[in-house]
Amino acid sequence: MTGRPLEEAVYICLCNGITDRAVQSAIDAGACRPREVYQGCGCKAQCGACTPTILSLLRDAREGAPRT
């Protein structure tokens, strides 16, 4: 252990139980659209409340924003 606290996953989609790590993994695997992120996580959009956050993460990835 390095002495710093482990970063906890943050839930992005409560309907499907998708975390920020799962979204990032889908993006790293080539997802470019929210539906591709959902597919990469093995699910489909439910209520859609998470879509703006997924879009933001996709935009950040395209722009090369550093991951937090």
N, C-alpha and C positions, 0 to 999 in steps of 0.2 A: 504494500500500500504506500502511496506517495504522500500521504498526509493531507491531501485535499479531498473534500467530500465528493462522492460519486454523483455525477449528474443524473437526475431522475428523468425518466421519459415523461413527456407531457402529452396528454390525450388531445388530439386534434378533432377526432370524430367519436362522439360518445355512442352514437347508434351502432357503429361497427367496431368500436374499441380500437381505433387506429391511433397510434402514437406518432409523435414527430419523427421518431427514428424510423418507423415503418414508411412514412411518407418520404423521408430522405432516401431510404433504400430503394423505393420505387423510382424516384427521380434519378438516382445513381444508375439504375438499371435501364434508363432511357425514357421514362414517362415524361411526356411534354404537355399533357392535358389532364384535368382532374379525373376524367373517366379512366385514363390510363393508370393514374395513381390508384384509384379504387380497384381496378383489375389487378394491378400488381400486388395489392393487399388481399386479393381473393374475395372481393365483395363488390357491391354496387352502392351508389348514393341512396340514402334513405330520406332524411328531411332536408338535406342540402345546406344546413347551417354552417357546416365546415368548409364548404366550397370556397368562400372568399379567403380563408386562411390557406388552403391548399394552393389557390391561385397566387397568393403572395409568396409562398415558398417556391413555387415554380418560377415566378418572376425573379426572385432573388438568385435562384440557381442559374438562370439564363444570364443575369447581369454579373455573375461571379461574386456575389456578396458573400462575405465570410460567414461561416456557420457558427451559431452560438450554442 
